[in-house]
Amino acid sequence: MAKNIKTHLYCYDDHRGFSEDVRKRFSDQSRYTVESFQTREEFINLLVEAKEDNFCKVAILGLHDTKEQFEMIDQLTVEIKKIDPKTCLILLGPSDKMETIKKTLKFNIDAYIPKNANSILRIHNTVKKLISEHSIGIFRKKRNLSIYVLLGFLLISVILVIIARFRFPQYF
């Protein structure tokens, strides 16, 4: 089995409503790094710095009731995907406005989670799913590379056997 992949969770929470609960839920420092931000600039700057790294990155964006914030989060999601398309996005919003949020923010969101008593558990399950998808992608790349090496070896072996057949026919 492969080693544990370190997952980085970036919480954009301007009112500090859920970031401490996320930090408590993902307390294992060997597997998770949880960072929370109150300003958009700090959040974007960290994503720009972490752009080149190949670890699993999950951004958790907290929403409130205002329509202006829906538009601001929509712009933020587009900007995040421009910076690093591999970053997964989880949107945490009020449960009564979830349909409006889904209609407003259609693209680039991996999961929509309503704020309620189960939201931290749902975030945990969604992060586990995203980690699994990231690991599957890594193993798929390794598998494809192994298959290409195997096919190359077989092709070279067949070519060497054909050359040996014509060069040394007495052995065949």
C-alpha positions, 0 to 999 in steps of 0.5 A: 500500500502506498504511503499516506498522501498529505492533504492540504485544506484551505478554509476561506472563512471571513467570519470564522464560522466553521474553520475551527470545527474543520481544524478539530475534525482534521487534527492528524498533522501527519495526514492533513494541513489545515489553514484558514483565511479571513481575507481573499488576498491571503487566500489567493497568495497561498494558492499561488505559492502552492501552485507547483506542488503535487499534493491533494489540495482542497479549498473550503469556501464559506458562504453567507446569505447575501447575493453579493457574496455569491457573485464574489465567491463565483469570481473566487472559484474562477480565479482559483481554477485559473491558478491551479485547476487541480484544487478541489472546491467545497462550498459550505452555505446556508441550507435554505439558500442551497438551491439558489447557490447551486443555480448561481455557482454552476461550474468548478464546484466539487461539492455543495454542503449545507450548514447544519449539525452534520456539515463537518461530517459531510466535509470529512466524507467529501474530503475523503472522496476527493483524496481517493480520486487524487490517489486514483489519478496518481496510480493511473499515471503510474500504471500507464507508465508501467504499461508503456515500459512493458510494451517498449520492452516487448517491442525491443525483444520482438525486434531482437528475436527477428534480427537474431533469426535472420543473422543466426538462422542455425539456432532457430 
